[in-house]
Amino acid sequence: MAGERRTIAILGAGKIGEALIAGLLSSGWREPGEIVASCRRSERAQELEGRHGIVTTVSNTQAIAGAGVVVIAVKPQDIDALLGEIGAVLAPGQTVLSIAAAIPTAAIEARVAPGVPVVRAMPNTPSTVHEGIAGLCAGAHATDDDLAAAEEVLSHVGAVVPVPEAAMDAITAVSGSGPAYFALLAEAMIEAGILLGLSREISTQLVVQTMLGTAKQARDERMHPVELREMVTSPGGTTISAIRELERAGVRAAFLNAIQAAMDRSRELAAGEP
């Protein structure tokens, strides 16, 4: 941990910020007194303090005092105001971990004190159930120790993949936006089940559990998606008939185009385009 400081400050404790708090505490890696969260509203601060026993404040500068890692978890549109408030107060012995989408490390480095190490991450929403994955990259002043400190923080809500910063827009497009693609697919499959006469409740249960089970097979048994597909695709059977229709509809090309579009948009946002 940066400078051997054990306190972690989380600025902007929304859903993913709170998931991070819960992960750090449930793992036993940090005690409640070693986590400080800042919130815009005192009601939200009191809610977090009551639920997790952590230290809370409505002052960002107060939150970062003495922290080893400072997690920036505000919305991208709020980051300028935040950095204007804390930028000059941060010290080189602290590691800044930004999970604000599409904000480059250089943009943060330009607004903080000289030499402050910045690490950027792109987690996704399954972090709220400790099954997320985050891309992670180092800024100009971040050392291997800073990267390791940031990775250790994020590892308590899911997996972490270190990448060059140039890959962060692709990370955003694939895994950052990825939950929406799976949700859309699940929605379509549930509607298909209803069309076939299943109740919404049963169709939803079938689809969600099938997605979960298939994901666990791919991850835990290290099975390639092609293997998973071939396991249930027998000659002349029902699955190959369905696959033919999906390929005829251009589903594979649609996903390629959609994820490319997401990456292009991520680059526009990073460049400050509206």
N, C-alpha and C positions, 0 to 999 in steps of 0.2 A: 504494500500500500504506500502511496506517495508520501515520502517523508515520515513513514511509520505512523501517520495519523490515522486513527481507526474510524473517526466520524465520517459518515457519508451524508452529504446534503443533497436532497432531491427537490429541485425547484420546479414547481408545477405538478402537484400530485393528483393528476387525473387518473384514468383507468389503468394505463400502463405504469404510471408512476406508483400507484398504489399496489399494483401487482408486483412491482420490484420490491417495495417495502415488505409485502407479505412473504415473498421468496427469500429475502435476506433473513427474515426472522424465523420462518419455519425450518430453514436449514440449520439454524443455530450459529450461522456464520457471524452474525451481528446481534448484539443485545438491543432492546428498544432504546436505551439511552445513548446508543451510538449512531442513531439515525435522526436527522433533522429534516423536516419537510416544510416547505413554504407554500402557502396557499393565498389566493387573492382574497377569499372571504374567511372571516373568523369562524363562521359556522362550519365550513368545511374543515378548517384546522381542528376545531373541537371534535368533530366527528372522527377524524383520523386518530387523534390522540386517544379518544375513548375506545376505539376499536383495536388499536395496535399498541398503545402505551408509549408511542414515540414522542419525541420533542417536536412541537409544531410552532410556526410563527407566520405572521403576515409580512415579515420583513426579509427580503432576499439577502440583504447584506448581513443581517444577523444570522441567517441560516448557514452561510458559507464560512463564517468565522471559525478557523481551526479545523476545517474539513479536509480530509485527505483526497477524497473524490467528490467533485461537484457535478451532479447529474442535471443537465438542462433538459427538462421534459415538458417545456411549454410548447404551445402551438407555434408553427413557423412565423405566423404573422405577429406574434408577440415577442419574438426574440430580440428585435432591435431595442425595444424599450427595456428588456431585461438586461442586455449587455451594457446599455447606457447607465444602468444602475449599479451593476456589479463589476464591470470590466476593469476599472482602475483599482478595485479592491482585491482582486484575485492575485495570488502570489505564485512564482514559478515552482514552489514546492507542492502545489495542488494540481491534481489532474482534472481537467474538464472533460466530461463525457457528455456529448450532445446526442440526443435522440430526436432532435427536431428535424423533421423530414425535409430533404432537398437543400439543406443549408451546408455549403462547403466549409471545410475546416479553415480555409484562408479567410473567409468572411468573418468567422468568429475570432480568429487570431488578430485581425485588424482592429477589433473592438476591445481586446483585453490587454492587460499589462504585458510588456515585452517579455518573451521567453516562457510564458505560461503554456504548458503542454495541452493540446487539444486532441481528443480522440472522438471520432464520429461513428455513430452506429445507426443501423436501420433495423429495429426489431419489428415484429408483427403482432397482431392482436391475440393470437393464441398464447402470448406471454401471460395473459391474465389468468390462464389455467396452467401455467408453468410448462407449456408445451410449445413455446415460441422458438423462433430462430432469428438470429440477428447477424447481418453483415457488419464488419468492424474494420475501420481504417485509421491510420495514424496521421496526424497533422505534422507540420514542419518541425515542431519542437518536441514532439512526443518520442520518448525512448521506448525500448522494449519493456522496461518496468512499467511505464505508464500504460502501454497497450495491455500488459498482463493484468494490471489492476482493473482496468475497464472490463476486460474479458471475464475476470473473476466475478465482478458485480453482476454482469448480464447472465452468467452461467446459472444463476439461481432462478431464472425464469425460462430457461430453455437452452438450446444449442447456440454456439457462436462460431462464425466463420470469418477469420481474418482475410481481408482482400485489399488490393490497391484501391485508392480512392476513385480511380477511373471506373471501377466496376460498381460503384455504389448506385448509379442510376439503373443498372441491370438488376441489382439486388432489390431495389425498390419495385421494379416492374414484375419480378418473378415471385419473391416471397412477401414483400411489403404489401402489394396489391393482391397477392395470391389467394388469401382467404375469400375474397369476393368472387373469384373465378369458381372456386369449389362450391361456394354458397349458391351461385347461379346454377351450376350443374345440378346440385342437390334439389334446388327448387324445381327445375325442369323434370327431374326424375320423379319427384313426389307428385307433380301434376300428371305425369304419365300413369303412375299407379292409380290415381283417382279416376283417370279416364278408363282404366281397365276394371274399375268397380271396387277398388279397395277404399276403405275409409281413409280420411286424411291422417288420422292418428296412426294407423297401422302402416300406411305408406311412408310417413315421416320416420317412424321407428325403423323400418326396413332399410331406408336409404341412408340414414345417419349412421346406423350401426355397420352397414356395409362399407361406407367410406372409412369409418374408424378402423375396422378390422383389416381392410386392405392396406391402409397406411401403416398399421402396426406390422403387417407381414413384410411390407417393403423395407421398413426401418429395422425391425428386430431380427428378421431372418435374412436381411441383406439380399432381398430378391429384386431383380431388375423388373421394371414394369412390363417388359415383353414376356418374362417368365410368368408373371401374375396373369397376364391376359391369356397366354397359351394354356394355362392350367384349366381355364374354364371354356376354352374354345375348341370344341370337338368337331370333327368333320361332318358337314351337313347338318349341324345342330342349330339351336336357337341363338347362341351367342354370335356365331359367324354371320347369321342373317342380320342381326342388329348392327354388327361392326360394318357390314357392307353399306347399310343405310347411313351410318355416321360418316363413313369415308365419302360416300356419294354426295353428302351434304357439305363436304369440305370442312368438317370440324377441326381437323388437324391444322389446316391452313389458317382457319379463323383464329385459332389460339396463337399461332406464330405472329399473325398480323396484330392481334390485340396486345400481346406482350411487347411487341416492337413499339406500338403506339404509346403504351404506358411509359416505356423508357424515353421516348422522344419527349413526352410531356414532362417527365421528371427533369430532363436536361433544360427544358424551357423554364421550369420553376427555379432551378438552381441558378440560372442566368438572370433571374429577376423579372422574367416576362410574366405579365398578368394572365 
